[in-house]
Amino acid sequence: MLGSTHGTFTTDLRARVVACGEHAGTPGIAVHGVTAVEGDRDVSGRPLHAPVPDLDRFFRPRAVAVVGASDAEGRPHTGITRQLIAWAERVGAELVPVHPTRASVFGIPCVPSVGALAAALAGPVDLAVLLVADPLPVIEELAEAKVRFAVAFASGFAETGREGADAQERLAEAVRRSGIRLLGPNTNLNAFERFREDLDGPAIALITQSGHQGRPVHTLQELGIRLSHWAPTGNEADLETADFISYFSQLPEVGAIACYVEGLKDGRAFLLAADRAARRGVPVVAVKVGRTEAGARTAASHTGKLTGADRVVDAAMRQFGVIRVDGLDELQDTAALLARARKPVADGVVVYSISGGTGAHFSDLATAAGLRLPALPEAKQAELHQWIPDYLNVANPVDNGGHPVGDWRGRKIIDAILADPSVGVLVCPITGPFPPMSDRLAQDLVDAAEATDKLVCVVWGSPVGTEAAYRETLLGSSRVATFRTFGNCIGAVKAYLDHHRFTTAYRSPFDEAPRTPSPSFRKAQALMRPGRRLSEHAAKQLLRAYGIRVPREQLVTSAAAAVRAAGQVGYPVVMKASGAQIAHKTELGLVKVGLTSASQVRDAYRELTDIARYEGVGLDGILVCQMVGRGVEMVVGMTRDPLFGPTVTVGLGGVLVEVLRDTAVRVPPFGEREARDMLGELRGRALLDGVRGAPAGDVDALVEVVLRVQRMALELDGDLAELDINPLMVLPRGQGAVALDALAVCREEA
């Protein structure tokens, strides 16, 4: 019984991972007691850790070569050259223009070619900026000159279609051969922007594929929020979003990473980078376009990348702690809060307002979003009523009635709320300015925030935004998080609390990924038929190889054998046609249920073979199967995503999977907690707990099947294209789960 063996598979796997995570003499990363070894690979040969490119000399080069520099008025390259000169001066880099016919550019002596750089400089050139229409011929020259990094602004590559994509692949191949790291093509000057140096505290590092979409985040500097880097990745022929996430997450000054992503170059690389950030507790906030078909088309035309199935992207981001937001305003507000706020000491949120209506409105929205608004203890409420009239509610939300904020009572109220141990966040929505009371309230909130380790948020609802209480008092504080809308405040606070819950409990799934094939793998490989679909009988043999329970059954090729099989399996039985060409047996009438006698079995055999002959489908035989008791029909399967590789899905099974599409998906590897979280995402989750008198299902057995399918997906990554167990009958608690039907499709040979 599968239910009786729950835990042995995953426990054995964890033991093996811990054992192979210790490599004598090999530097590793200690994460929750497991040593993750750099260069380690999983059972399918894929890396388990993100490489961290050394980009220090990209952002702070000692010498910069500008190939194609110009000072001719009216030429596009002239403005770029001027900006690069100013940037090089700010970062302390020597700039060398490269031009075959000019003696100097903006008074700086030129060298005629890349090959002449070595003679012109005492040290190495760290960065070359290519102001040329075709960067491909320059790459080899740069490699010979031992240049480490290059930036290509040129467009006309993958964003233009097939011909451009081919040109980009040639460029990428040249870069791979050269050993140079390339930013672009189709990038811009954002990496060389001016960053304010008078701001302190943790910074936001920005990554964008479309430069203009990063402007709002860059402008946060004008509100006193520090930015440290901007990586405009463009078409990502080489350096990609994942590289910059890995690099930025190692920098001590970076408090959060903000991303605008149109398409992912490599889903696995992105998740490895997100994993590295999660290990270090660095939040990654991302806008990822492509939720709709129209958005996906636009993204592909702009950067020439796959956007991927959005449900998979969404699940993968949540799985690795990436905070996905929709708008650029949300990106600004959420990244700013996460970069600067201290770790929460409690998850309770208290809403404090001068209006009962404002407090009720905000509380409704916050509760609906999943924030916890605890009622303050009676003793705390009595304390607040020292300063707030008794007829006003102070349980949470706290309504002060207005007048107390105008005098000494205002600060007393705020301090008293923050002193309660259940409170981790205080939110004060101020829907409009009403000086001098709003001025006093803003100052009290700022002063209280400076004296506490708890988060204080203010929503300044005025559409004007020129008020001194907002521009000077609130924005002048590094401790108060100020928002302009209820929605952005609630989303950012939820992201803040969720992120710290996530990272506190985070255990990298890559540390638990299998490194070596199991005995099941060798059994399963013998069943693979490259490029073909397996019959139900063969697909169930595949499940058996991985310890997934199937009904007692026999494959027969005659009516007499069917009768004998039914006697051995035990009446009542189910009979089904089995063949590689048959995907949907029920629609063709190729399933007979509840047969209780030898005569019924003989008749069913003849009928099934007649239908198969009429429909022209080949058979490898007729399955005579055990009838399994009633339970909850689920579906568990795996398929391949073009970006992330194998994915595992669980949902309501039978016909409901097509009607309701109530499923959850994850990208392997993942552990038991993620498998249980998948079930929690299902709208029909209550069916597993028992409804209308039905017994609760064996959830432990279902989780075990999900984990075994995941193991199968990882080990058979090169062999298995698709697996569908539908229905998987989840029996009452303690009785296991049984795969009643299965479909498996093998991958083509490489």
PyMOL commands that set and color helices and strands:
alter all, ss='L'
color gray80, all
select helices_A, chain A and resi 2-5+8-20+56-59+76-91+114-120+136-144+158-160+162-178+189-192+211-223+241-248+267-280+293-303+310-319+328-340+356-368+378-384+403-406+409-419+437-450+468-474+486-505+509-512+519-525+536-545+559-569+586-588+598-615+656-659+672-680+686-689+699-715
alter helices_A, ss='H'
color red, helices_A
select strands_A, chain A and resi 28-31+34-37+63-67+94-98+104-105+108-109+127-130+149-152+181-183+203-208+227-232+254-261+284-288+323-325+348-353+398-399+423-430+455-460+480-483+533-534+553-556+573-578+591-595+621-626+632-641+645-652+663-666+720-730+737-739+742-746
alter strands_A, ss='S'
color yellow, strands_A
deselect
rebuild
show_as cartoon
